[in-house]
Amino acid sequence: MPDAAVKLGLLDEINVALKLGYIPLETVVAGLEQRPPLTHVALTGRGAPPGLIAAANLVTEMTMVRHPFREQGVKAQAGIEY
């Protein structure tokens, strides 16, 4: 049983892993269904599969509006952007 003391889980870039077939969608959805009532889980990455979107409480799609790499020629910072 998952630990109810954990209030936030982050599955960074899980959608990419799903897209590439590294982990089955059913495994991720089953894990989400087992979380304690007040535990939040944030899943990131582009291209969330429809089954994950259907299982989610909240879905957000972000698009870049402005970025200094494009507009000002700023170089990436190690540990931040790469």
HELIX and SHEET records of a PDB file:
HELIX    1   1 ILE A   14  LYS A   19  1                                   6    
HELIX    2   2 LEU A   25  GLU A   33  1                                   9    
HELIX    3   3 PRO A   50  ALA A   55  1                                   6    
HELIX    4   4 PRO A   68  GLU A   71  1                                   4    
SHEET    1   A 2 LEU A   8  LEU A  11  0                                        
SHEET    2   A 2 HIS A  40  LEU A  43  1                                        
END                                                                             
